[in-house]
């Protein structure tokens, strides 16, 4: 392995996440220095290729915009263990479990603390938490394994209880073969973690299980998309700003995504100009955004599906639904608007918007979050300081300063008012009554203009709802009820 800790940390990050990453983000994560981070990244990749690549079987894949690790034909111990654990409680033999327990005694990715920025350290801590949860599950299965001797079972039970003192069933685990329940005759099981820990672990499991792919729009732009969950599809249009790699396990959208993915195949993507999709694009306008959605849906060969649009993503959904009435079964619009600011703004408002755009171009990529905080504060005025801090950092990861300014211009030009009465899909419009970003009148206009649309006011000031406010629970309940009405 290379002597450089940063190179080793880069390899660990690429292998463990198992998906492409933008070069700009990797530079920020590991080499955000005043000299030449791009050259440092190239150097690290060259060193790693010497270690992991084989003749005719390259594993470090890199193009002009992205870097990834191809794991085909490679054994990754932690990944393989998790796959075996997901196969079921009896999938692994006693010998396999004992080998896994011995392998998991050390610290995951030991020695890499501080090799990257705060985001890397947070990721590393989360991975270690996940690995510890896997270890606890291995110990639990060993303590209950029917082939374990009484002495061995007692040893595994002690280790299980030491690793997870709050697991009530660890202390009561039998000394030897697992107990059976009268109802099923099978092994008695219980969760070693409380509800909160289960929800967090469930989100991380979704994140690990999501599949990322790429498709090409007719103008040549590459769009990154992600699918997760099982069941009938639900497609979410992209909105300001997304990153399919980072926005799942977040305090802003994570709970919403997990709720949707419980019983559906949830599809989302990064529109052009942000996330894992191409950043260097000629077109950033409504037509191009709709083209992105069309490309993803066609790539996945989806025939009929509900469509979810948030903020400017709602206009994209409306336009798509009119173009393809046979494919959209239901339309769910949250914080929606049909007309961009340029069509109704006063001269003073236009001047203010222009000033914000210039501030974006000058300060978006700097370490000072004040420029990005302009947006965070209006998106979520009632969010906690920690959530706002996360959103500030997240926006910087998703796109460049130039593209952030271009997005602001493009959103101002949106106008789908003449398409509203042509929407045929049953529609629900949900809007915060005190939305600080998009006035509630915009949502009411859409609901009045789409035939048969249902309007649901939400008691909130947040344009992007957060999961600890009552309006979030109301919103999710309304969406689930709306979808269940027809079973689509």
Rosetta blueprint (number, residue, H / E / L):
1 X L
2 X L
3 X L
4 X L
5 X H
6 X H
7 X H
8 X H
9 X H
10 X H
11 X H
12 X H
13 X H
14 X H
15 X H
16 X H
17 X H
18 X L
19 X L
20 X L
21 X E
22 X E
23 X H
24 X H
25 X H
26 X H
27 X H
28 X H
29 X H
30 X H
31 X H
32 X L
33 X L
34 X L
35 X L
36 X L
37 X H
38 X H
39 X H
40 X H
41 X H
42 X H
43 X H
44 X H
45 X H
46 X H
47 X H
48 X H
49 X H
50 X H
51 X H
52 X H
53 X L
54 X E
55 X L
56 X L
57 X E
58 X L
59 X L
60 X E
61 X E
62 X E
63 X L
64 X L
65 X L
66 X E
67 X E
68 X E
69 X E
70 X L
71 X L
72 X L
73 X L
74 X L
75 X L
76 X L
77 X H
78 X H
79 X H
80 X H
81 X H
82 X H
83 X H
84 X H
85 X H
86 X H
87 X L
88 X L
89 X L
90 X L
91 X L
92 X L
93 X L
94 X H
95 X H
96 X H
97 X H
98 X H
99 X H
100 X H
101 X H
102 X H
103 X H
104 X L
105 X L
106 X L
107 X L
108 X L
109 X L
110 X L
111 X L
112 X L
113 X L
114 X L
115 X L
116 X L
117 X L
118 X H
119 X H
120 X H
121 X H
122 X H
123 X H
124 X H
125 X H
126 X H
127 X H
128 X H
129 X H
130 X H
131 X H
132 X H
133 X H
134 X H
135 X H
136 X H
137 X H
138 X H
139 X H
140 X H
141 X H
142 X H
143 X H
144 X L
145 X L
146 X L
147 X L
148 X L
149 X L
150 X H
151 X H
152 X H
153 X H
154 X H
155 X H
156 X H
157 X H
158 X H
159 X H
160 X H
161 X H
162 X H
163 X H
164 X L
165 X L
166 X L
167 X L
168 X H
169 X H
170 X H
171 X H
172 X L
173 X L
174 X L
175 X L
176 X L
177 X L
178 X L
179 X L
180 X E
181 X L
182 X L
183 X L
184 X L
185 X L
186 X L
187 X E
188 X L
189 X L
190 X L
191 X L
192 X L
193 X L
194 X L
195 X H
196 X H
197 X H
198 X H
199 X H
200 X H
201 X H
202 X H
203 X H
204 X H
205 X H
206 X H
207 X H
208 X H
209 X H
210 X L
211 X E
212 X E
213 X E
214 X E
215 X E
216 X E
217 X L
218 X L
219 X L
220 X L
221 X L
222 X E
223 X E
224 X E
225 X E
226 X E
227 X E
228 X E
229 X L
230 X L
231 X L
232 X L
233 X E
234 X E
235 X E
236 X E
237 X L
238 X L
239 X L
240 X L
241 X L
242 X L
243 X L
244 X L
245 X L
246 X L
247 X L
248 X L
249 X L
250 X L
251 X L
252 X L
253 X L
254 X H
255 X H
256 X H
257 X H
258 X H
259 X H
260 X H
261 X L
262 X L
263 X L
264 X L
265 X E
266 X E
267 X E
268 X E
269 X E
270 X L
271 X L
272 X L
273 X L
274 X L
275 X L
276 X L
277 X L
278 X L
279 X L
280 X L
281 X L
282 X L
283 X L
284 X L
285 X L
286 X H
287 X H
288 X H
289 X H
290 X H
291 X H
292 X H
293 X H
294 X H
295 X H
296 X H
297 X H
298 X H
299 X H
300 X L
301 X L
302 X L
303 X L
304 X L
305 X E
306 X E
307 X E
308 X E
309 X E
310 X E
311 X L
312 X H
313 X H
314 X H
315 X H
316 X H
317 X H
318 X H
319 X H
320 X H
321 X H
322 X H
323 X H
324 X L
325 X L
326 X L
327 X L
328 X E
329 X E
330 X E
331 X E
332 X E
333 X E
334 X E
335 X L
336 X L
337 X L
338 X L
339 X E
340 X L
341 X H
342 X H
343 X H
344 X L
345 X L
346 X L
347 X H
348 X H
349 X H
350 X H
351 X H
352 X H
353 X H
354 X H
355 X H
356 X H
357 X H
358 X H
359 X H
360 X H
361 X H
362 X H
363 X H
364 X L
365 X L
366 X L
367 X L
368 X L
369 X L
370 X H
371 X H
372 X H
373 X H
374 X H
375 X H
376 X H
377 X H
378 X H
379 X H
380 X L
381 X L
382 X L
383 X L
384 X L
385 X H
386 X H
387 X H
388 X H
389 X H
390 X H
391 X H
392 X H
393 X H
394 X H
395 X H
396 X H
397 X H
398 X H
399 X L
400 X L
401 X H
402 X H
403 X H
404 X H
405 X H
406 X H
407 X H
408 X H
409 X H
410 X H
411 X H
412 X H
413 X L
414 X L
415 X E
416 X L
417 X H
418 X H
419 X H
420 X H
421 X H
422 X H
423 X L
424 X L
425 X L
426 X E
427 X E
428 X E
429 X E
430 X E
431 X E
432 X E
433 X L
434 X L
435 X L
436 X L
437 X L
438 X L
439 X L
440 X H
441 X H
442 X H
443 X H
444 X H
445 X H
446 X H
447 X H
448 X H
449 X H
450 X L
451 X L
452 X L
453 X L
454 X E
455 X E
456 X E
457 X E
458 X E
459 X L
460 X L
461 X L
462 X L
463 X L
464 X L
465 X L
466 X L
467 X L
468 X L
469 X L
470 X H
471 X H
472 X H
473 X H
474 X H
475 X H
476 X H
477 X H
478 X H
479 X H
480 X H
481 X H
482 X H
483 X H
484 X H
485 X L
486 X L
487 X L
488 X L
